[in-house]
Amino acid sequence: MAEYIVEPKSRQDIRDLTLMLRKFLGLENEKYFPITELLDVLAEIFDNFSYEIVENNELPFGTHADTNTLTGHIRIRESVYEGACNGNGRDRMTIAHEIGHYFTICFCGFKLERNFTNKKIKAYRDPEWQAKCFAGELLVPAHLMKGCSVGEIIEECGVSYDAAKIQYKKINSERSDAS
């Protein structure tokens, strides 16, 4: 059960959002997205965005980064930030995921509400699914990677095997929704 729910957004809605961000930054034709550099750009552009690199023990066990959706502040473990700077796909995805929370909740204002029911919510209403989707779509641009192999996606986009496999399936399937 998800603790929070957000207004519904399809994979295509989120894909459109990431493409709009890429176009705004002049990166719509770049396969490898400079995710760590984006942190500084966002801090310069948006008054309500900030981030900090924290010592590994400052975040709870198992938490690699987090986003305060009330303040727009992201905290990133030092090891995750360094890994992302060194091209580690999982760490790059972690930062993109937190930026996804910022964009979907803080910037775009997707409505966030508590879920007090015991019912399983649809993926497209789950803020975690939306942030994962945002990260995948930002780092693996569908319009540039359609028809590429999983190996090519890993190499050219700097993502993990698991992320490349998921995006490969989504990009090359006929449907681009929350399935």
N, C-alpha and C positions, 0 to 999 in steps of 0.2 A: 504494500500500500504506500503510495506517495504521500508525503506530509503536506505538500503544496500542489496546487493545480494552476495552470495558466490557460489563457484563452487559446483555442485551437489554432495551430499553425501547421501546415503541411510541409513536407520536405521541399516542395517546390517554392513555397513562401520563403522558407529559410534560405534556399539556394539563391533566390532573387535578392534577398537581403545581402548575402555575402558577395554576390556579383556587383551589387550597387556599391558596397564598401570598396571592393577591388577597383572599380572604375573611378570612384572618388579619389583614391590614392594613386591612380595611374598604373595599377598593377594587374589590369584585367588580362594581359597576355603573358604574365609571368607564371610559370608552373610552380616554382619554389617560392612560397610566401615567407617574407621576413617577419616572423611572428614576434620575436623579442624586440625588434625595432618598432613594431606597432605600439608597444606599451608606451614608449616615449612620445610617439606621435599623438596617441590618444590623450596623454597627459597635457600636451600642449594645446590641443584642439578643444577639449571638453573641461569645463570648470568642475564638473561633478565626477571626474575620473581621476583616480590615483592608484598607485601600486607601490609595493615595497617587497624587497627580497629579504626574507627572514631566515634566521638560523633554523636548521632542520628540526630542532627540538621545540621550536615555538608553536608549531601546529600539532594538533592531536595525531597520535599514531594512525597511519593509514591515510592521512590527509596530505596531499601534495601541494594543494593551493586552495584558496577559498575566496569568495566574493561576498562582500557586504552589499546587498542590493539596496539598502537604505542610503548608503553613503557613496556607492560606486567605487569602493576601495578593494583592491585585490591584493592578497598576500600570497607570495610564492616561496616555497622552500628554496634555499640557496642551491641545493643539489639539483633540483628540477630546472631552475633558471640556467645554471651552468650546463646541464645536459642539453637544454634547448639551444643554447648558444653554440654547442658543439655538434648540433644536428641530430640529437637523439629524437627519433620520431615520437615516442611515447611522451616525452617531456614537452615537445613542441605541441602535441595534441592537448596536453594538460593546460597549457597557457591559452591555447585557442578556445578550449572549453570554458575557461573562466571569462575570457573576453566575450564568449557567447552569452553567458549569464548577464554580463554588463549590457550588451546590445539588446537582448530580447526583453530584459526586465527594466533596467535603468534608463536606457536611451530610447528604445521604441515604446516602452511603457506597456508591454504585454501585461494584461491584468493578472495579478498574482493573488491567490486566495488560499486559505487553509482548507485542508481536506479532512473533515471529521468523520467521514464515512469509512466503512470497511470494504467498500467496493474498489476493485481494481480499476484504475483510470486508463483511458486510451493513451497510447504513447504520445500522440500529438498534443496532449494536454499536460504532459509531464515536463516540468522545467529541466530535469536532467536529460531527458531525451532530446529536447530542443537544443540544449547546449552542446550535446554530443553531435547532433546533426549539424549545428552551426560550425563546430570545429572541423568536422569531416568535409563539409562543403567549402569552407574557407581554404583549407590546406590542400584539398584535391578538387580543383575547379573542373566541373563537369564539361564545360564547353571546350576545355583544352585536353582533357584526358579520356574522352570517349573513344573507345576502340583500343586503348593502350592495355597492355598486360598488367597484372598485379606487380610483377617485377619492375616494369617501367614506372608505375605509380610510386613505388617505394623509392626508387632511384631519383626520379625527377621532382617529386613533391616532398621528399624527406619525412615520410610517415612510416609507422610500423607495418609489419606484415598484416596484422589483424585489421588495422585501419584501412590499408590499401585494399584488402579483400572485401570489406564491407562497401567501400566506396565504388569499387569495380562493379559489384553486383547492382548497386543502386544506379550508377551511371549507365550501365549497359542493359538495364531492364526496361521494359516498356512503361512501367509505372514509376512515378517519382514521389509517392506519398509516404505516409508514416508506416507502411508495411515493412 
